[in-house]
Amino acid sequence: MANFKNMLPSTKGWLWFGSPNVPNILAGDEAKKNLSKSILPIHLQRIRQDALSWRTAMEEAERPFNPFRVQQQQIYIDVILDGHVKSCLERRKDLTLLRDWQLVDSKGNLLEDATKSLDTVWFNRFISHALDALFFGYSLIELGDITDGKFKGLKVTKRWNVSPDRYVVSNMAYNLSGTPFLEEPYKDWHVYVSTPNDIGTSDCGYGILYEVGLYQIMLRNLLGYNGDFVELFAQPLRVGRTNKTEEAERGMFEEALANMGSSPYILLDAIDDEVEFIEAKNSGTAWRSYDNLETRLQKIISKIILGHADAMDSTAGKLGATQGKESPTFQSLEDKQSKDGYFVTDIINTELLPRLRKLGFAISEDAKFEFKNDHEVHENSDRVINQAVQMYSAGLQMDVEYFEEQTGIKVQEAIEPKEDIEPKEKMSVKDKLKNIYK
């Protein structure tokens, strides 16, 4: 009997299923740098979701035996399509992505060349994927091939094929086995980013979308209910009456009613035909219930992601609103920025930089990544300068060394203004005007 393996068309470690235009690598060197290439090209279905499907997905992830994140991630990929959720996530990520950063040595000195070497698109994309772990629970980042000293193919592995409970990438969903991404030779080319689990059901958390998901499902269904209401009650009902008995004539009359749109018209008989538009009496204010619930749901989502209900919709200068750096909105965003900054800094220093050194990047052993705290430095400098001015007004003087240390501004002794040896004669207004109009 012929060997089954020899019956399958293969070439150079590529194992093909179905059409040769859809390759799938189950073995070979290609998967070493990109474990996505070991995944079968199977589409993840997008399903109709409600509170029950959300609960079922969470129970699947929390099972003590054979837990999976498939249904959970299936919900998440629809949750992020919501406009408000998308805006909140982008705002949260921008708080970190738009910060200045640098590489420094053990003494805190700037490593200019190393910093410039990482100031690239792929490095910014790495930070973005690392931040996504906060929302989805985890990210497996594939570095890919190195081209001109850059990872131009850097991307994230499909999360429904990644098992954070088994630390494997499965070639298809619900497969208990897979490729161990924390072992050689895969670990050098992949960075696994996880989050803490608050309820102790797994070594990895479920992400912020775990809490957001239920509210967003309600918000999504509410939009559908609102659309049905508008279609049923906000639009006037067209009523046509006719005495036509011929099927063709009645059909033409019905078609004219059905196709009324922009620039509508209908041709009627002088006596027999009648068209009437009837508006629903309860359509005037019923829409407010949808608008009120939508606003409440969006505020809850903003609280969860950004820390404050008005973090997305507050208006500068609004009467009665506390604005500026002392406002609760600003403080909540600043807190999120600090927490996310610590999260990203740890991932880069403990996971990414060691891999870059091993792969040949010119980064010294004592180099570490850090975000610049320029805004904190400026705020402290402004505070010390204001204190110095107040002390001067009170007849006191601030210590020069302390002032220079806190503000970074070098201070010299004040130069006394020179008095004129021969004061100029005072000119009259008349003489001044003469000089002007000479």
C-alpha positions as CSV (number, residue, x, y, z in Angstrom):
1,M,0.0,0.0,0.0
2,A,1.4,3.4,-1.0
3,N,2.5,5.8,1.8
4,F,-0.2,8.4,2.5
5,K,2.4,11.1,2.9
6,N,3.7,10.5,-0.6
7,M,0.2,10.8,-2.0
8,L,0.0,14.5,-1.0
9,P,1.6,17.1,-3.3
10,S,4.3,18.9,-1.3
11,T,7.4,21.0,-2.0
12,K,10.2,22.2,0.3
13,G,8.3,21.7,3.5
14,W,5.0,23.2,2.3
15,L,2.0,21.1,2.8
16,W,-0.9,22.1,0.6
17,F,-4.6,21.7,1.2
18,G,-7.2,22.4,-1.5
19,S,-6.3,25.1,-4.0
20,P,-2.5,25.6,-4.5
21,N,-3.2,29.4,-4.4
22,V,-3.9,29.0,-0.6
23,P,-0.7,27.7,1.0
24,N,-0.4,26.5,4.5
25,I,2.9,25.7,6.2
26,L,2.7,23.0,8.8
27,A,6.4,22.4,9.0
28,G,9.5,24.2,7.8
29,D,11.7,27.2,8.5
30,E,9.1,29.7,7.4
31,A,7.0,29.2,10.6
32,K,10.0,29.9,12.8
33,K,9.7,33.7,12.2
34,N,6.0,33.8,11.5
35,L,3.8,31.3,13.3
36,S,0.8,32.7,11.4
37,K,2.0,30.7,8.5
38,S,1.3,27.5,10.5
39,I,-2.4,28.4,10.8
40,L,-5.0,26.9,8.4
41,P,-6.8,29.5,6.4
42,I,-10.2,29.0,8.1
43,H,-12.6,32.0,8.4
44,L,-13.8,32.9,11.8
45,Q,-17.6,33.4,11.6
46,R,-19.1,36.7,12.8
47,I,-22.3,35.8,14.7
48,R,-25.3,37.7,16.0
49,Q,-24.5,38.5,19.7
50,D,-26.5,39.2,22.8
51,A,-26.1,39.0,26.6
52,L,-26.4,35.2,26.4
53,S,-23.6,34.8,23.8
54,W,-21.4,37.1,25.9
55,R,-21.9,35.0,29.0
56,T,-21.3,31.7,27.0
57,A,-18.1,33.1,25.6
58,M,-16.8,34.1,29.1
59,E,-17.7,30.7,30.5
60,E,-15.8,29.0,27.7
61,A,-12.7,31.1,28.6
62,E,-13.1,30.5,32.4
63,R,-13.4,26.7,32.2
64,P,-11.0,24.9,34.5
65,F,-10.5,22.1,31.9
66,N,-9.8,22.8,28.3
67,P,-10.5,26.6,28.3
68,F,-10.6,28.4,25.0
69,R,-10.7,32.1,23.9
70,V,-12.3,31.5,20.5
71,Q,-15.9,32.8,21.3
72,Q,-14.4,35.6,23.4
73,Q,-12.2,36.9,20.6
74,Q,-15.2,36.3,18.2
75,I,-17.1,38.9,20.3
76,Y,-14.2,41.3,20.6
77,I,-13.6,41.7,16.9
78,D,-17.2,43.0,16.6
79,V,-17.0,45.1,19.7
80,I,-14.1,47.2,18.2
81,L,-16.2,48.0,15.2
82,D,-18.4,50.3,17.3
83,G,-17.5,53.9,16.5
84,H,-17.5,55.1,20.2
85,V,-15.4,52.1,21.3
86,K,-13.0,52.5,18.4
87,S,-12.5,56.2,19.3
88,C,-11.9,55.4,23.0
89,L,-9.4,52.7,22.2
90,E,-7.5,55.0,19.7
91,R,-7.5,57.8,22.3
92,R,-6.2,55.5,25.0
93,K,-3.4,54.3,22.7
94,D,-2.5,57.8,21.5
95,L,-1.7,58.8,25.1
96,T,1.3,56.4,24.9
97,L,2.1,56.3,21.1
98,L,2.5,60.1,21.0
99,R,4.9,60.3,23.9
100,D,8.6,61.0,23.3
101,W,11.0,58.2,24.3
102,Q,14.7,57.4,24.4
103,L,17.3,54.7,25.1
104,V,19.6,55.5,28.0
105,D,22.6,53.7,29.7
106,S,22.8,52.7,33.3
107,K,23.7,56.2,34.3
108,G,20.8,57.8,32.5
109,N,22.8,59.2,29.6
110,L,21.1,59.3,26.2
111,L,22.2,56.7,23.7
112,E,21.6,58.7,20.6
113,D,22.6,56.2,17.9
114,A,20.6,53.4,19.5
115,T,17.6,55.6,19.9
116,K,17.7,56.6,16.3
117,S,18.0,53.0,15.1
118,L,14.7,52.2,16.8
119,D,12.9,55.4,15.7
120,T,11.1,53.5,13.0
121,V,7.6,52.5,11.8
122,W,8.0,48.9,13.0
123,F,8.9,49.9,16.5
124,N,5.9,52.2,16.8
125,R,3.8,49.3,15.5
126,F,5.3,47.0,18.1
127,I,4.2,49.4,20.9
128,S,0.7,49.6,19.3
129,H,0.4,45.8,19.3
130,A,1.7,45.6,22.9
131,L,-1.0,48.1,24.0
132,D,-3.6,46.0,22.3
133,A,-2.9,43.3,24.8
134,L,-4.6,45.6,27.4
135,F,-7.8,45.4,25.4
136,F,-7.8,41.9,24.1
137,G,-6.0,40.2,27.1
138,Y,-2.9,39.2,25.2
139,S,-0.9,39.7,22.0
140,L,1.6,37.4,20.2
141,I,3.7,39.7,18.1
142,E,5.6,38.2,15.2
143,L,8.8,40.0,14.3
144,G,9.3,38.4,11.0
145,D,12.3,38.8,8.6
146,I,14.9,41.5,9.1
147,T,15.3,43.7,6.0
148,D,17.8,46.6,6.1
149,G,17.9,46.4,9.9
150,K,14.1,46.6,10.2
151,F,11.2,44.2,10.8
152,K,9.0,45.2,7.9
153,G,6.7,42.3,8.3
154,L,5.9,42.7,12.0
155,K,2.3,41.8,12.8
156,V,0.1,40.1,15.5
157,T,-1.0,36.5,15.4
158,K,-4.7,35.7,15.2
159,R,-5.7,35.6,18.8
160,W,-8.3,32.9,18.4
161,N,-5.5,30.6,17.3
162,V,-3.3,31.6,20.3
163,S,-3.9,29.8,23.6
164,P,-2.6,31.8,26.6
165,D,-3.5,28.8,28.8
166,R,-1.3,26.3,26.9
167,Y,1.2,28.8,25.4
168,V,0.8,27.3,21.9
169,V,-0.4,28.5,18.5
170,S,-2.9,26.0,17.0
171,N,-3.3,25.5,13.3
172,M,-7.1,25.7,13.8
173,A,-9.5,26.9,16.5
174,Y,-10.3,24.5,19.3
175,N,-7.2,22.4,18.7
176,L,-5.7,21.3,22.1
177,S,-2.2,21.0,20.7
178,G,-0.1,23.4,18.7
179,T,3.3,25.1,18.3
180,P,4.9,26.2,21.7
181,F,5.8,29.9,21.0
182,L,7.9,30.2,24.2
183,E,10.4,27.6,23.1
184,E,13.2,27.6,20.6
185,P,13.4,28.4,17.7
186,Y,10.2,30.4,17.9
187,K,10.8,32.5,21.0
188,D,13.5,34.6,19.4
189,W,11.2,35.8,16.7
190,H,8.0,36.2,18.7
191,V,7.1,38.4,21.7
192,Y,4.3,37.3,23.9
193,V,2.5,40.1,25.8
194,S,0.0,39.1,28.5
195,T,-2.0,40.8,31.2
196,P,-2.8,39.9,34.8
197,N,-6.0,38.0,35.6
198,D,-8.0,39.8,38.2
199,I,-10.2,36.7,39.2
200,G,-7.5,34.0,39.1
201,T,-9.1,31.8,36.5
202,S,-6.0,31.9,34.2
203,D,-2.4,33.1,34.0
204,C,-3.6,35.6,31.5
205,G,-6.3,38.3,31.7
206,Y,-9.3,38.8,29.5
207,G,-8.6,42.4,28.6
208,I,-10.7,45.6,28.9
209,L,-13.0,44.4,26.2
210,Y,-14.2,41.8,28.7
211,E,-16.0,44.5,30.6
212,V,-16.8,46.7,27.6
213,G,-18.3,43.8,25.5
214,L,-21.7,43.5,27.3
215,Y,-22.4,47.3,27.2
216,Q,-21.4,47.5,23.5
217,I,-23.7,44.6,22.6
218,M,-26.5,46.4,24.3
219,L,-25.5,49.6,22.4
220,R,-25.3,47.7,19.1
221,N,-28.8,46.1,19.6
222,L,-30.2,49.5,20.7
223,L,-29.1,50.9,17.3
224,G,-31.0,48.2,15.6
225,Y,-34.1,48.8,17.7
226,N,-33.9,52.5,17.0
227,G,-33.6,51.8,13.3
228,D,-36.8,49.6,13.5
229,F,-38.6,52.3,15.4
230,V,-37.7,54.9,12.8
231,E,-38.8,52.6,10.0
232,L,-42.1,51.7,11.7
233,F,-43.2,54.9,13.4
234,A,-41.1,57.9,12.3
235,Q,-41.9,57.5,8.7
236,P,-45.5,58.3,7.6
237,L,-47.6,55.4,6.4
238,R,-48.8,55.6,2.8
239,V,-52.4,54.4,2.3
240,G,-53.7,54.0,-1.3
241,R,-57.3,53.4,-2.2
242,T,-58.5,52.5,-5.7
243,N,-61.5,50.9,-7.5
244,K,-59.3,49.4,-10.1
245,T,-60.2,45.7,-10.7
246,E,-57.8,44.8,-13.4
247,E,-54.7,43.1,-12.0
248,A,-52.3,45.0,-14.2
249,E,-53.8,48.4,-13.2
250,R,-53.8,47.5,-9.5
251,G,-50.2,46.3,-9.8
252,M,-49.1,49.6,-11.4
253,F,-50.9,51.5,-8.6
254,E,-49.2,49.4,-5.9
255,E,-45.8,49.8,-7.5
256,A,-46.2,53.6,-7.6
257,L,-47.0,53.5,-3.8
258,A,-44.0,51.2,-3.0
259,N,-41.5,53.2,-5.0
260,M,-42.2,56.6,-3.6
261,G,-38.8,58.1,-2.7
262,S,-37.1,61.4,-3.5
263,S,-39.1,63.5,-6.0
264,P,-42.1,61.1,-5.7
265,Y,-45.2,61.2,-7.9
266,I,-48.2,59.1,-8.6
267,L,-50.8,59.2,-11.3
268,L,-54.4,58.9,-10.1
269,D,-57.9,58.8,-11.6
270,A,-59.9,61.8,-11.0
271,I,-62.5,60.2,-8.8
272,D,-61.7,56.6,-7.9
273,D,-58.1,56.7,-6.6
274,E,-56.9,58.1,-3.3
275,V,-53.6,58.3,-1.5
276,E,-53.2,59.3,2.2
277,F,-50.1,59.8,4.4
278,I,-50.6,58.9,8.1
279,E,-48.1,59.9,10.7
280,A,-47.7,58.0,14.0
281,K,-48.9,60.1,17.0
282,N,-46.2,58.6,19.4
283,S,-43.3,59.4,17.1
284,G,-42.7,62.9,18.4
285,T,-40.8,62.2,21.6
286,A,-40.3,58.4,21.8
287,W,-36.9,58.7,20.2
288,R,-35.6,60.3,23.5
289,S,-35.6,56.9,25.3
290,Y,-33.1,55.5,22.7
291,D,-31.0,58.6,22.8
292,N,-30.9,58.6,26.7
293,L,-29.9,55.0,26.9
294,E,-27.3,55.3,24.2
295,T,-25.7,58.2,26.0
296,R,-25.6,56.3,29.3
297,L,-24.0,53.3,27.6
298,Q,-21.3,55.4,25.9
299,K,-20.5,57.1,29.2
300,I,-20.0,53.7,30.9
301,I,-17.7,52.6,28.1
302,S,-15.7,55.8,28.3
303,K,-15.3,55.3,32.1
304,I,-14.0,51.8,31.6
305,I,-11.5,52.6,28.8
306,L,-10.4,56.1,29.7
307,G,-11.3,56.4,33.4
308,H,-13.9,59.2,33.1
309,A,-17.4,59.5,31.5
310,D,-16.5,62.8,29.8
311,A,-13.1,61.8,28.5
312,M,-14.3,61.7,24.9
313,D,-17.2,64.3,24.9
314,S,-16.2,67.1,27.4
315,T,-16.2,70.6,25.8
316,A,-13.5,73.1,26.7
317,G,-14.9,76.2,28.2
318,K,-18.3,74.7,28.9
319,L,-20.2,76.6,31.6
320,G,-19.9,74.7,34.9
321,A,-17.3,72.2,33.7
322,T,-13.9,72.0,35.4
323,Q,-11.3,72.3,32.7
324,G,-7.5,72.3,32.6
325,K,-4.9,70.1,34.3
326,E,-6.8,70.1,37.6
327,S,-9.9,68.6,36.1
328,P,-10.9,65.0,36.9
329,T,-11.0,64.3,33.1
330,F,-7.4,65.4,32.7
331,Q,-6.2,63.5,35.8
332,S,-7.9,60.3,34.7
333,L,-6.2,60.4,31.2
334,E,-2.9,61.2,32.8
335,D,-3.2,58.2,35.2
336,K,-4.0,55.9,32.2
337,Q,-1.0,57.3,30.3
338,S,1.3,56.6,33.3
339,K,0.0,53.0,33.8
340,D,0.3,52.2,30.1
341,G,3.7,53.7,30.0
342,Y,5.0,51.4,32.8
343,F,3.4,48.4,31.0
344,V,5.1,49.1,27.6
345,T,8.4,50.0,29.2
346,D,8.6,46.7,31.0
347,I,7.7,44.7,27.8
348,I,10.4,46.5,25.8
349,N,13.1,46.2,28.4
350,T,12.5,42.6,29.4
351,E,11.3,41.0,26.2
352,L,12.1,43.0,23.0
353,L,15.6,44.4,23.7
354,P,17.1,41.0,24.7
355,R,15.8,39.6,21.4
356,L,17.2,42.5,19.4
357,R,20.7,42.0,20.9
358,K,20.5,38.3,20.2
359,L,19.5,39.0,16.6
360,G,22.5,41.3,16.0
361,F,21.1,44.8,16.7
362,A,23.7,47.3,18.0
363,I,22.2,47.8,21.5
364,S,24.4,47.7,24.5
365,E,23.7,45.4,27.4
366,D,23.0,48.2,29.8
367,A,20.7,50.1,27.5
368,K,17.1,50.5,28.6
369,F,14.0,52.1,27.2
370,E,12.2,54.9,28.9
371,F,9.6,57.6,28.1
372,K,10.5,61.2,28.5
373,N,8.7,63.0,31.3
374,D,9.1,66.5,29.7
375,H,5.7,67.7,30.9
376,E,6.6,66.8,34.5
377,V,9.9,68.6,34.2
378,H,8.2,71.7,32.8
379,E,5.6,71.7,35.5
380,N,8.2,71.5,38.2
381,S,10.3,74.3,36.6
382,D,7.2,76.5,36.5
383,R,6.4,75.8,40.1
384,V,10.0,76.6,41.3
385,I,10.1,79.8,39.2
386,N,6.8,81.0,40.6
387,Q,8.1,80.3,44.1
388,A,11.3,82.3,43.4
389,V,9.2,85.3,42.2
390,Q,7.0,85.1,45.3
391,M,10.1,85.0,47.6
392,Y,11.7,88.0,45.7
393,S,8.4,89.9,46.2
394,A,8.6,89.1,49.9
395,G,12.2,90.3,50.2
396,L,13.7,86.8,50.2
397,Q,16.0,85.0,47.8
398,M,16.0,81.4,46.7
399,D,19.2,79.3,46.9
400,V,20.9,79.5,43.5
401,E,22.1,75.9,43.4
402,Y,18.6,74.6,44.3
403,F,17.0,76.9,41.6
404,E,19.5,75.6,38.9
405,E,19.0,72.0,39.9
406,Q,15.2,72.2,39.8
407,T,14.8,74.3,36.6
408,G,18.0,73.5,34.7
409,I,18.4,77.3,34.2
410,K,21.9,78.8,34.8
411,V,21.8,81.9,37.0
412,Q,24.2,84.8,36.9
413,E,24.4,87.9,39.2
414,A,22.0,90.6,38.2
415,I,23.6,93.5,36.3
416,E,22.7,96.9,37.8
417,P,21.5,99.4,35.1
418,K,24.0,102.2,34.5
419,E,22.9,105.7,35.3
420,D,23.4,108.4,32.7
421,I,26.3,110.6,33.7
422,E,24.7,113.6,32.1
423,P,21.0,113.3,32.1
424,K,19.4,114.4,28.9
425,E,17.4,117.6,29.1
426,K,13.7,117.1,29.3
427,M,12.0,118.0,26.0
428,S,8.7,119.6,25.9
429,V,5.8,118.1,24.0
430,K,6.0,120.8,21.4
431,D,9.7,120.0,20.8
432,K,9.0,116.3,20.5
433,L,6.3,117.0,17.9
434,K,8.7,119.2,15.9
435,N,11.3,116.3,15.8
436,I,8.6,113.9,14.6
437,Y,7.4,116.0,11.7
438,K,10.8,117.3,10.5
